[in-house]
Amino acid sequence: MRYLSALRVFAAFSCVGLLCACNKAPDNQGGDPIPVTVKTIEERTVPLSIEVVGRTEGAKEVEIRARVSGIVEKRLYNEGAFLRAGAPLFQIERAPFEIALAQARADADQATANEEQARRESDRVAGLYKNSAVSQRVAEEAQTSYKSATAARDAARARVREAELNLSYTSVSAPISGVTGRALHSEGSLVTANTDSSLLTTMSQTNPVWVRFALSELEHESVRRTPDDKIRVQLVFADGRVYEAPGRLNFAGSTVDLQLGTVQARAEFPNPQLQVLPGQFATVRLEAGSQQIVAVPQTAVLQGSLGRFVWVVGPDGKATQRAVEVGAWTGSDWIIRKGLAVGDAIIVDNLMKLRPGVAVQAGTPAAATSAGG
């Protein structure tokens, strides 16, 4: 029994010891402070730079369609070639439309002859009516016949014009200067006007080339406040190359997309050598004036369960977590929108050793470099 009582007393003192150990301060409280490098926050002026991914497109993109039905006789261009406006593309069978034109012209000649005969008859009856040789009804009927013949002649001439127009549509030419697409119909294919089969090919005007992208509300507001002559626009390819020719904004939307919260925008770049192809993805870099920012090294920003934070040295020389809201990157730094103020001392190294309330020995980056040397 005495042995069991002694065990109970020992267990009780052990529990008290564990509780005291759990309530101890962090590891180095009362010990040596953790050496850290500290950077004092300063406000600085940097270019307002925005980078967004966009997609290129031709300044004009045209569908080339057959405007009359018929057999495709010839393809007169090389697919993917650059053509000037007016260059021939396709030839549709002409014979049926030449026959229709000849028939329309014959009908027009017949209508013209009828109109002349009706005019002569109207003039003759009008003379007889003046001499009271015919009644007023006969004179009016002759005048009506003449007007009807004139209308029939005009309609026949309009059909001639229509037939001429349809015949001209058998020669399909480029409406713009640009790069041609692949032919969607080969020679011998039947195309039907006003249907899906009427699409023959496409053309894209590549000089200038457009890049379509979207800006957030905040980015759009920054761009809108900047005069057009102060906005610098660059195109960055997927491999990091910067397109040598500067661009310009030529469109910015006036409404915000309700689902995405973005505003559509478009930039224009000269492209005389076809270095930029329509349909490729690229990054648009906008520099719209300058801005006053607070920034910290990217390595100083950590991610916790409640969001991003940095370690700050408090007035008592101890490490404290500070929640921050980050913005875009500027060089190797991260712009801080909320959470830090000018004069705050943030810790930029030994971050994994820190715990809230740990004493630290702060040093500047320059001092740390000298000590390391």
VODOLUM-896532 format. One record per residue (C-alpha): residue in one letter; x, y, z; residue number from 1. Coordinates in steps of 0.5 Angstrom, whole numbers. Layout:
% VODOLUM-896532
+------+-------+-------+-------+------+
| doti |    px |    py |    pz | roro |
+------+-------+-------+-------+------+
|    a |     X |     Y |     Z |  NUM |
...
+------+-------+-------+-------+------+
//
This chain:
% VODOLUM-896532
+------+-------+-------+-------+------+
| doti |    px |    py |    pz | roro |
+------+-------+-------+-------+------+
|    m |     0 |     0 |     0 |    1 |
|    r |     6 |     5 |     2 |    2 |
|    y |     9 |     3 |    -5 |    3 |
|    l |     2 |     5 |    -9 |    4 |
|    s |     2 |    11 |    -5 |    5 |
|    a |     9 |    13 |    -7 |    6 |
|    l |     7 |    12 |   -14 |    7 |
|    r |     1 |    16 |   -14 |    8 |
|    v |     5 |    22 |   -11 |    9 |
|    f |    10 |    21 |   -16 |   10 |
|    a |     5 |    21 |   -22 |   11 |
|    a |     2 |    28 |   -19 |   12 |
|    f |     9 |    31 |   -19 |   13 |
|    s |    10 |    29 |   -26 |   14 |
|    c |     3 |    32 |   -29 |   15 |
|    v |     5 |    38 |   -25 |   16 |
|    g |    12 |    38 |   -29 |   17 |
|    l |     9 |    37 |   -35 |   18 |
|    l |     4 |    43 |   -35 |   19 |
|    c |     9 |    48 |   -33 |   20 |
|    a |    13 |    45 |   -39 |   21 |
|    c |     7 |    47 |   -43 |   22 |
|    n |     6 |    54 |   -41 |   23 |
|    k |    14 |    56 |   -42 |   24 |
|    a |    15 |    61 |   -46 |   25 |
|    p |    18 |    60 |   -53 |   26 |
|    d |    25 |    56 |   -54 |   27 |
|    n |    30 |    62 |   -53 |   28 |
|    q |    26 |    67 |   -49 |   29 |
|    g |    31 |    68 |   -43 |   30 |
|    g |    36 |    66 |   -48 |   31 |
|    d |    40 |    69 |   -54 |   32 |
|    p |    36 |    73 |   -59 |   33 |
|    i |    35 |    70 |   -66 |   34 |
|    p |    40 |    74 |   -71 |   35 |
|    v |    36 |    76 |   -76 |   36 |
|    t |    36 |    81 |   -82 |   37 |
|    v |    31 |    87 |   -82 |   38 |
|    k |    29 |    92 |   -87 |   39 |
|    t |    26 |    98 |   -86 |   40 |
|    i |    19 |   100 |   -90 |   41 |
|    e |    20 |   106 |   -94 |   42 |
|    e |    15 |   109 |   -99 |   43 |
|    r |    18 |   109 |  -106 |   44 |
|    t |    16 |   111 |  -113 |   45 |
|    v |    16 |   106 |  -119 |   46 |
|    p |    13 |   105 |  -126 |   47 |
|    l |     5 |   103 |  -125 |   48 |
|    s |     6 |    96 |  -129 |   49 |
|    i |     1 |    92 |  -131 |   50 |
|    e |     2 |    85 |  -134 |   51 |
|    v |    -4 |    81 |  -137 |   52 |
|    v |    -5 |    75 |  -142 |   53 |
|    g |    -8 |    77 |  -149 |   54 |
|    r |    -9 |    73 |  -155 |   55 |
|    t |    -7 |    76 |  -162 |   56 |
|    e |   -12 |    77 |  -168 |   57 |
|    g |   -12 |    81 |  -174 |   58 |
|    a |   -14 |    88 |  -175 |   59 |
|    k |   -20 |    85 |  -180 |   60 |
|    e |   -22 |    78 |  -180 |   61 |
|    v |   -26 |    76 |  -186 |   62 |
|    e |   -30 |    70 |  -188 |   63 |
|    i |   -30 |    69 |  -196 |   64 |
|    r |   -36 |    67 |  -198 |   65 |
|    a |   -39 |    65 |  -205 |   66 |
|    r |   -45 |    70 |  -207 |   67 |
|    v |   -48 |    65 |  -212 |   68 |
|    s |   -49 |    58 |  -213 |   69 |
|    g |   -44 |    54 |  -217 |   70 |
|    i |   -38 |    49 |  -219 |   71 |
|    v |   -32 |    51 |  -216 |   72 |
|    e |   -27 |    51 |  -222 |   73 |
|    k |   -21 |    54 |  -220 |   74 |
|    r |   -17 |    56 |  -214 |   75 |
|    l |   -13 |    62 |  -216 |   76 |
|    y |    -8 |    63 |  -210 |   77 |
|    n |    -3 |    59 |  -205 |   78 |
|    e |    -6 |    58 |  -198 |   79 |
|    g |    -3 |    62 |  -193 |   80 |
|    a |     0 |    67 |  -198 |   81 |
|    f |     0 |    75 |  -197 |   82 |
|    l |    -5 |    78 |  -202 |   83 |
|    r |    -7 |    85 |  -204 |   84 |
|    a |   -14 |    87 |  -204 |   85 |
|    g |   -17 |    85 |  -211 |   86 |
|    a |   -13 |    79 |  -212 |   87 |
|    p |   -17 |    73 |  -215 |   88 |
|    l |   -18 |    68 |  -210 |   89 |
|    f |   -23 |    63 |  -214 |   90 |
|    q |   -27 |    62 |  -220 |   91 |
|    i |   -34 |    59 |  -220 |   92 |
|    e |   -37 |    56 |  -227 |   93 |
|    r |   -39 |    62 |  -231 |   94 |
|    a |   -43 |    59 |  -237 |   95 |
|    p |   -50 |    59 |  -233 |   96 |
|    f |   -49 |    66 |  -231 |   97 |
|    e |   -47 |    68 |  -238 |   98 |
|    i |   -53 |    65 |  -241 |   99 |
|    a |   -58 |    68 |  -236 |  100 |
|    l |   -55 |    75 |  -238 |  101 |
|    a |   -56 |    74 |  -245 |  102 |
|    q |   -63 |    72 |  -244 |  103 |
|    a |   -64 |    78 |  -239 |  104 |
|    r |   -61 |    82 |  -245 |  105 |
|    a |   -66 |    79 |  -250 |  106 |
|    d |   -72 |    81 |  -245 |  107 |
|    a |   -69 |    88 |  -244 |  108 |
|    d |   -69 |    89 |  -252 |  109 |
|    q |   -76 |    86 |  -253 |  110 |
|    a |   -79 |    91 |  -247 |  111 |
|    t |   -75 |    97 |  -250 |  112 |
|    a |   -79 |    95 |  -257 |  113 |
|    n |   -85 |    94 |  -254 |  114 |
|    e |   -84 |   101 |  -250 |  115 |
|    e |   -83 |   105 |  -256 |  116 |
|    q |   -89 |   102 |  -260 |  117 |
|    a |   -93 |   104 |  -254 |  118 |
|    r |   -90 |   111 |  -254 |  119 |
|    r |   -92 |   112 |  -261 |  120 |
|    e |   -99 |   109 |  -260 |  121 |
|    s |  -100 |   114 |  -254 |  122 |
|    d |   -98 |   120 |  -259 |  123 |
|    r |  -102 |   118 |  -264 |  124 |
|    v |  -108 |   117 |  -260 |  125 |
|    a |  -107 |   124 |  -256 |  126 |
|    g |  -107 |   127 |  -263 |  127 |
|    l |  -114 |   124 |  -265 |  128 |
|    y |  -116 |   126 |  -258 |  129 |
|    k |  -115 |   133 |  -259 |  130 |
|    n |  -119 |   133 |  -266 |  131 |
|    s |  -124 |   129 |  -262 |  132 |
|    a |  -123 |   123 |  -267 |  133 |
|    v |  -123 |   118 |  -261 |  134 |
|    s |  -126 |   118 |  -254 |  135 |
|    q |  -122 |   120 |  -247 |  136 |
|    r |  -123 |   113 |  -245 |  137 |
|    v |  -119 |   111 |  -251 |  138 |
|    a |  -114 |   116 |  -250 |  139 |
|    e |  -113 |   114 |  -243 |  140 |
|    e |  -112 |   107 |  -244 |  141 |
|    a |  -106 |   109 |  -249 |  142 |
|    q |  -103 |   113 |  -244 |  143 |
|    t |  -103 |   107 |  -239 |  144 |
|    s |  -101 |   102 |  -244 |  145 |
|    y |   -95 |   107 |  -245 |  146 |
|    k |   -93 |   107 |  -238 |  147 |
|    s |   -94 |   100 |  -237 |  148 |
|    a |   -89 |    99 |  -243 |  149 |
|    t |   -84 |   103 |  -240 |  150 |
|    a |   -84 |   100 |  -233 |  151 |
|    a |   -83 |    93 |  -236 |  152 |
|    r |   -77 |    96 |  -240 |  153 |
|    d |   -74 |    99 |  -233 |  154 |
|    a |   -76 |    92 |  -230 |  155 |
|    a |   -72 |    88 |  -236 |  156 |
|    r |   -66 |    93 |  -235 |  157 |
|    a |   -66 |    91 |  -228 |  158 |
|    r |   -66 |    84 |  -229 |  159 |
|    v |   -60 |    85 |  -234 |  160 |
|    r |   -56 |    89 |  -228 |  161 |
|    e |   -58 |    83 |  -223 |  162 |
|    a |   -55 |    78 |  -228 |  163 |
|    e |   -49 |    82 |  -230 |  164 |
|    l |   -48 |    82 |  -222 |  165 |
|    n |   -49 |    75 |  -221 |  166 |
|    l |   -44 |    74 |  -227 |  167 |
|    s |   -39 |    78 |  -223 |  168 |
|    y |   -40 |    74 |  -217 |  169 |
|    t |   -37 |    68 |  -220 |  170 |
|    s |   -30 |    71 |  -220 |  171 |
|    v |   -28 |    71 |  -212 |  172 |
|    s |   -23 |    76 |  -210 |  173 |
|    a |   -20 |    79 |  -204 |  174 |
|    p |   -24 |    84 |  -200 |  175 |
|    i |   -18 |    86 |  -196 |  176 |
|    s |   -10 |    86 |  -196 |  177 |
|    g |    -8 |    80 |  -191 |  178 |
|    v |    -6 |    73 |  -190 |  179 |
|    t |   -11 |    68 |  -193 |  180 |
|    g |   -13 |    61 |  -190 |  181 |
|    r |   -14 |    54 |  -193 |  182 |
|    a |   -19 |    53 |  -198 |  183 |
|    l |   -25 |    50 |  -195 |  184 |
|    h |   -27 |    47 |  -202 |  185 |
|    s |   -23 |    44 |  -208 |  186 |
|    e |   -24 |    45 |  -215 |  187 |
|    g |   -30 |    41 |  -217 |  188 |
|    s |   -34 |    42 |  -211 |  189 |
|    l |   -41 |    45 |  -211 |  190 |
|    v |   -42 |    51 |  -207 |  191 |
|    t |   -49 |    54 |  -205 |  192 |
|    a |   -50 |    61 |  -204 |  193 |
|    n |   -53 |    63 |  -197 |  194 |
|    t |   -51 |    56 |  -194 |  195 |
|    d |   -46 |    54 |  -189 |  196 |
|    s |   -43 |    51 |  -196 |  197 |
|    s |   -42 |    58 |  -199 |  198 |
|    l |   -36 |    59 |  -194 |  199 |
|    l |   -29 |    59 |  -199 |  200 |
|    t |   -24 |    61 |  -194 |  201 |
|    t |   -22 |    67 |  -189 |  202 |
|    m |   -17 |    72 |  -189 |  203 |
|    s |   -14 |    76 |  -184 |  204 |
|    q |   -11 |    83 |  -184 |  205 |
|    t |    -4 |    82 |  -180 |  206 |
|    n |    -1 |    89 |  -181 |  207 |
|    p |    -3 |    92 |  -176 |  208 |
|    v |    -4 |    86 |  -171 |  209 |
|    w |    -9 |    87 |  -165 |  210 |
|    v |    -8 |    84 |  -158 |  211 |
|    r |   -15 |    83 |  -154 |  212 |
|    f |   -14 |    82 |  -146 |  213 |
|    a |   -18 |    84 |  -140 |  214 |
|    l |   -16 |    88 |  -134 |  215 |
|    s |   -19 |    88 |  -127 |  216 |
|    e |   -23 |    94 |  -125 |  217 |
|    l |   -17 |    97 |  -121 |  218 |
|    e |   -12 |    96 |  -127 |  219 |
|    h |   -17 |    99 |  -131 |  220 |
|    e |   -18 |   105 |  -127 |  221 |
|    s |   -11 |   106 |  -127 |  222 |
|    v |   -10 |   106 |  -134 |  223 |
|    r |   -16 |   111 |  -135 |  224 |
|    r |   -13 |   116 |  -130 |  225 |
|    t |    -7 |   116 |  -135 |  226 |
|    p |    -7 |   120 |  -141 |  227 |
|    d |    -6 |   116 |  -147 |  228 |
|    d |     1 |   119 |  -149 |  229 |
|    k |     4 |   117 |  -142 |  230 |
|    i |     1 |   110 |  -143 |  231 |
|    r |     7 |   105 |  -146 |  232 |
|    v |     5 |    98 |  -149 |  233 |
|    q |     9 |    92 |  -150 |  234 |
|    l |     8 |    85 |  -153 |  235 |
|    v |    12 |    80 |  -149 |  236 |
|    f |    12 |    73 |  -153 |  237 |
|    a |    12 |    66 |  -149 |  238 |
|    d |    19 |    65 |  -149 |  239 |
|    g |    20 |    72 |  -146 |  240 |
|    r |    22 |    76 |  -152 |  241 |
|    v |    20 |    83 |  -152 |  242 |
|    y |    17 |    85 |  -159 |  243 |
|    e |    21 |    91 |  -161 |  244 |
|    a |    15 |    95 |  -164 |  245 |
|    p |    11 |    99 |  -159 |  246 |
|    g |     4 |    99 |  -159 |  247 |
|    r |    -2 |   103 |  -157 |  248 |
|    l |    -9 |   102 |  -154 |  249 |
|    n |   -14 |   103 |  -159 |  250 |
|    f |   -20 |   100 |  -155 |  251 |
|    a |   -22 |   100 |  -147 |  252 |
|    g |   -29 |    97 |  -145 |  253 |
|    s |   -34 |   102 |  -142 |  254 |
|    t |   -38 |    96 |  -138 |  255 |
|    v |   -35 |    91 |  -133 |  256 |
|    d |   -36 |    83 |  -134 |  257 |
|    l |   -41 |    81 |  -128 |  258 |
|    q |   -38 |    74 |  -128 |  259 |
|    l |   -31 |    76 |  -128 |  260 |
|    g |   -31 |    83 |  -126 |  261 |
|    t |   -26 |    85 |  -132 |  262 |
|    v |   -26 |    90 |  -137 |  263 |
|    q |   -25 |    88 |  -144 |  264 |
|    a |   -19 |    92 |  -148 |  265 |
|    r |   -15 |    92 |  -154 |  266 |
|    a |    -8 |    94 |  -156 |  267 |
|    e |    -5 |    95 |  -163 |  268 |
|    f |     2 |    93 |  -166 |  269 |
|    p |     5 |    94 |  -173 |  270 |
|    n |     7 |    88 |  -176 |  271 |
|    p |     9 |    89 |  -183 |  272 |
|    q |    14 |    83 |  -183 |  273 |
|    l |     9 |    78 |  -180 |  274 |
|    q |    13 |    77 |  -174 |  275 |
|    v |     6 |    76 |  -170 |  276 |
|    l |     1 |    71 |  -172 |  277 |
|    p |    -6 |    72 |  -171 |  278 |
|    g |    -9 |    67 |  -165 |  279 |
|    q |    -3 |    66 |  -161 |  280 |
|    f |    -2 |    68 |  -154 |  281 |
|    a |     2 |    73 |  -151 |  282 |
|    t |     3 |    78 |  -145 |  283 |
|    v |     1 |    85 |  -146 |  284 |
|    r |     5 |    90 |  -141 |  285 |
|    l |     2 |    96 |  -140 |  286 |
|    e |     6 |   102 |  -136 |  287 |
|    a |     1 |   107 |  -134 |  288 |
|    g |     5 |   113 |  -131 |  289 |
|    s |     8 |   112 |  -124 |  290 |
|    q |     5 |   110 |  -117 |  291 |
|    q |     7 |   111 |  -109 |  292 |
|    i |     8 |   104 |  -106 |  293 |
|    v |    10 |   100 |  -100 |  294 |
|    a |    14 |    93 |  -102 |  295 |
|    v |    18 |    88 |   -99 |  296 |
|    p |    22 |    82 |  -102 |  297 |
|    q |    18 |    76 |  -104 |  298 |
|    t |    22 |    71 |   -99 |  299 |
|    a |    19 |    75 |   -93 |  300 |
|    v |    12 |    74 |   -95 |  301 |
|    l |     9 |    67 |   -92 |  302 |
|    q |     3 |    64 |   -93 |  303 |
|    g |    -1 |    61 |   -87 |  304 |
|    s |    -8 |    58 |   -85 |  305 |
|    l |   -11 |    65 |   -85 |  306 |
|    g |    -7 |    68 |   -91 |  307 |
|    r |    -1 |    71 |   -93 |  308 |
|    f |     3 |    75 |   -87 |  309 |
|    v |    10 |    78 |   -85 |  310 |
|    w |    15 |    78 |   -79 |  311 |
|    v |    15 |    85 |   -76 |  312 |
|    v |    20 |    87 |   -70 |  313 |
|    g |    16 |    90 |   -65 |  314 |
|    p |    18 |    96 |   -60 |  315 |
|    d |    20 |    90 |   -55 |  316 |
|    g |    25 |    87 |   -60 |  317 |
|    k |    21 |    81 |   -61 |  318 |
|    a |    18 |    78 |   -67 |  319 |
|    t |    11 |    79 |   -69 |  320 |
|    q |     6 |    76 |   -75 |  321 |
|    r |     3 |    82 |   -79 |  322 |
|    a |    -3 |    80 |   -84 |  323 |
|    v |    -2 |    83 |   -91 |  324 |
|    e |    -5 |    84 |   -97 |  325 |
|    v |    -1 |    83 |  -103 |  326 |
|    g |    -1 |    86 |  -110 |  327 |
|    a |     3 |    85 |  -116 |  328 |
|    w |    10 |    84 |  -117 |  329 |
|    t |    15 |    90 |  -118 |  330 |
|    g |    22 |    86 |  -120 |  331 |
|    s |    24 |    82 |  -114 |  332 |
|    d |    19 |    85 |  -109 |  333 |
|    w |    12 |    84 |  -108 |  334 |
|    i |     7 |    90 |  -107 |  335 |
|    i |     4 |    91 |  -100 |  336 |
|    r |    -3 |    94 |  -101 |  337 |
|    k |    -5 |    93 |   -94 |  338 |
|    g |    -2 |    91 |   -87 |  339 |
|    l |     5 |    95 |   -87 |  340 |
|    a |     6 |   102 |   -86 |  341 |
|    v |    13 |   106 |   -87 |  342 |
|    g |    18 |   105 |   -82 |  343 |
|    d |    16 |    98 |   -80 |  344 |
|    a |    22 |    93 |   -79 |  345 |
|    i |    20 |    87 |   -83 |  346 |
|    i |    25 |    80 |   -82 |  347 |
|    v |    27 |    78 |   -89 |  348 |
|    d |    31 |    71 |   -86 |  349 |
|    n |    31 |    66 |   -81 |  350 |
|    l |    24 |    66 |   -82 |  351 |
|    m |    23 |    58 |   -80 |  352 |
|    k |    26 |    59 |   -73 |  353 |
|    l |    21 |    65 |   -71 |  354 |
|    r |    15 |    64 |   -67 |  355 |
|    p |    11 |    69 |   -64 |  356 |
|    g |    14 |    73 |   -58 |  357 |
|    v |    21 |    70 |   -60 |  358 |
|    a |    27 |    76 |   -58 |  359 |
|    v |    31 |    77 |   -64 |  360 |
|    q |    37 |    81 |   -66 |  361 |
|    a |    36 |    85 |   -72 |  362 |
|    g |    41 |    87 |   -77 |  363 |
|    t |    41 |    91 |   -83 |  364 |
|    p |    42 |    87 |   -90 |  365 |
|    a |    49 |    91 |   -91 |  366 |
|    a |    51 |    89 |   -84 |  367 |
|    a |    49 |    82 |   -85 |  368 |
|    t |    53 |    82 |   -92 |  369 |
|    s |    59 |    85 |   -88 |  370 |
|    a |    59 |    80 |   -83 |  371 |
|    g |    59 |    74 |   -88 |  372 |
|    g |    65 |    77 |   -92 |  373 |
+------+-------+-------+-------+------+
//
